[in-house]
Amino acid sequence: MVVSRPSLLLLTAFSAAVAVVGNTVGLAATVTEGAAAEAPTSRLGAAIASDISERDKAAARRNRALDLREQAAQAAESRLRAAPQPAGATPAGEAPAAGPDQYDDLARIYQVMKPAAAAVVLEQLDLDVQMRVAQKMRERSTAMILAAMTPKGAAALTMAMARRRAAAPAPSPALAAATAPRR
């Protein structure tokens, strides 16, 4: 089960909406106490009152939208939990067997993502999957994602990729000696 954390923007919008509602309630309480619910006597007072009512309406719309999003997310999560597992699906905790075309698709997905976001997600994957996806990506995209990873994660992925390349057939010793730089 993957539990998603709400984004910072969503939390900021929610806290701003709560602050607006709280300030409006506080202002309304002082207006009713001091003015005994009198109508505004100036254009400025009328403008302030209309702005407050507009803000209240906007805050209510944002709160409704947030509630609907939360309900939709909960409904989707419950549908995923209730969905029957396909016959070829692996139990939770096991890595699915991915074919070469799946790594190509994953590589394309990670190349399109912003490097910082891709690095966070890629670091959570199994090292073998990280390595295979990184090998399918363009070098520039791999470099940008490695730069955004934690030093420990980037070093582990680099070492895995280096081991994989070292395991590839090496050139013959005679060819290696002929192409080696001389001192």
C-alpha positions in Angstrom: 0.0 0.0 0.0 1.4 3.4 -1.0 0.4 6.2 1.2 0.8 9.5 -0.5 1.6 12.6 1.4 -0.3 15.8 0.6 1.7 18.3 -1.3 3.1 21.5 0.3 0.9 23.6 -2.0 -2.2 21.8 -0.9 -1.3 22.2 2.8 -0.5 25.9 2.2 -3.8 26.4 0.4 -5.7 24.7 3.2 -4.0 26.7 5.9 -4.6 29.9 4.0 -8.3 29.1 3.7 -8.5 28.3 7.4 -6.8 31.6 8.2 -9.1 33.6 6.0 -12.2 32.0 7.6 -10.7 32.6 11.1 -9.9 36.2 10.4 -13.3 36.8 8.9 -15.1 35.3 11.9 -13.0 37.4 14.2 -13.7 40.5 12.2 -17.4 39.8 12.0 -17.5 39.4 15.8 -15.9 42.8 16.3 -18.2 44.4 13.8 -21.3 43.0 15.4 -20.2 44.0 18.9 -19.0 47.5 18.0 -21.5 48.6 15.3 -24.4 46.4 16.3 -24.7 45.1 12.7 -25.0 48.5 11.1 -24.7 48.9 7.4 -21.5 50.4 6.1 -21.7 54.2 6.0 -19.0 54.8 3.4 -17.9 53.5 0.1 -14.8 52.1 1.7 -16.9 50.2 4.3 -19.1 48.8 1.5 -16.0 47.7 -0.5 -14.5 46.0 2.6 -17.7 44.2 3.3 -18.0 43.0 -0.3 -14.3 41.9 -0.3 -14.9 39.9 2.9 -18.0 38.2 1.5 -16.0 37.4 -1.7 -13.2 35.9 0.4 -15.7 33.9 2.4 -17.2 32.5 -0.8 -13.8 31.7 -2.3 -12.7 30.0 1.0 -15.9 27.9 1.0 -15.3 26.9 -2.6 -11.7 25.9 -1.9 -12.8 23.9 1.2 -15.5 22.1 -0.9 -12.9 21.4 -3.6 -10.4 20.0 -1.0 -13.1 17.8 0.5 -14.1 16.5 -2.9 -10.4 15.7 -3.7 -10.0 13.9 -0.4 -13.1 11.9 -1.0 -12.1 11.0 -4.5 -8.6 9.9 -3.3 -10.2 7.8 -0.5 -12.6 6.2 -3.0 -9.8 5.4 -5.4 -7.7 3.9 -2.7 -10.6 1.7 -1.5 -11.3 0.6 -5.1 -7.6 -0.4 -5.5 -7.7 -2.3 -2.3 -10.9 -4.1 -3.3 -9.8 -4.8 -6.9 -9.0 -8.5 -7.5 -5.4 -9.3 -8.2 -4.7 -10.5 -11.8 -3.5 -14.1 -12.1 0.1 -13.0 -13.0 0.4 -10.5 -10.2 3.1 -10.9 -7.6 2.3 -10.7 -3.9 3.1 -7.5 -2.1 6.7 -7.0 -1.3 8.0 -8.9 -4.3 9.4 -7.2 -7.3 7.5 -8.0 -10.5 9.4 -9.5 -13.3 9.9 -6.7 -15.8 10.7 -7.3 -19.4 13.1 -5.2 -21.5 10.2 -3.1 -23.0 9.0 -2.3 -19.4 12.4 -0.8 -18.6 12.3 1.2 -21.8 8.9 2.6 -20.8 10.1 3.4 -17.3 13.2 5.1 -18.7 11.0 7.3 -20.9 8.8 8.2 -17.9 11.7 9.1 -15.7 13.4 11.1 -18.5 10.2 13.3 -18.8 10.0 13.9 -15.0 11.9 16.8 -13.4 15.3 15.4 -12.2 14.7 16.2 -8.5 11.3 14.4 -8.5 12.6 11.5 -10.5 15.6 11.1 -8.1 13.4 10.9 -5.1 11.2 8.1 -6.7 14.1 6.3 -8.3 16.0 6.0 -5.0 13.1 4.1 -3.5 13.3 1.3 -6.1 15.4 -1.8 -6.0 19.0 -1.3 -7.0 18.7 -3.7 -9.9 15.6 -1.9 -11.3 17.4 1.5 -10.8 20.4 0.3 -12.7 18.3 -1.2 -15.6 16.2 1.9 -15.9 19.3 4.2 -15.8 21.0 2.2 -18.5 17.9 2.7 -20.8 17.9 6.4 -20.3 19.9 9.1 -22.2 23.2 9.9 -20.5 22.2 13.5 -19.9 19.0 12.5 -18.1 20.8 9.9 -16.0 23.4 12.5 -15.0 20.8 15.1 -14.0 18.9 12.5 -11.9 22.2 11.2 -10.3 23.0 14.8 -9.4 19.7 15.2 -7.7 20.0 12.0 -5.7 21.5 11.7 -2.3 25.2 11.0 -2.4 24.8 7.5 -1.0 22.1 6.6 -3.5 24.0 8.1 -6.4 27.1 6.2 -5.4 25.3 2.9 -5.1 23.6 3.3 -8.5 26.9 4.3 -10.1 28.7 1.3 -8.6 26.0 -1.0 -9.8 26.2 0.4 -13.3 30.0 0.1 -13.3 29.8 -3.5 -12.2 27.4 -4.2 -14.9 29.7 -2.7 -17.5 32.7 -4.5 -16.1 30.8 -7.8 -16.4 30.4 -7.1 -20.1 33.0 -9.0 -22.3 36.3 -7.3 -22.0 38.6 -6.8 -25.0 41.3 -9.3 -25.5 44.6 -8.7 -23.6 46.5 -8.2 -26.8 44.1 -5.5 -27.9 44.1 -3.8 -24.5 47.9 -3.7 -24.5 48.0 -2.3 -28.0 45.5 0.5 -27.2 46.9 1.4 -23.7 48.7 4.7 -23.5 52.5 4.4 -23.2 54.5 6.3 -20.6 
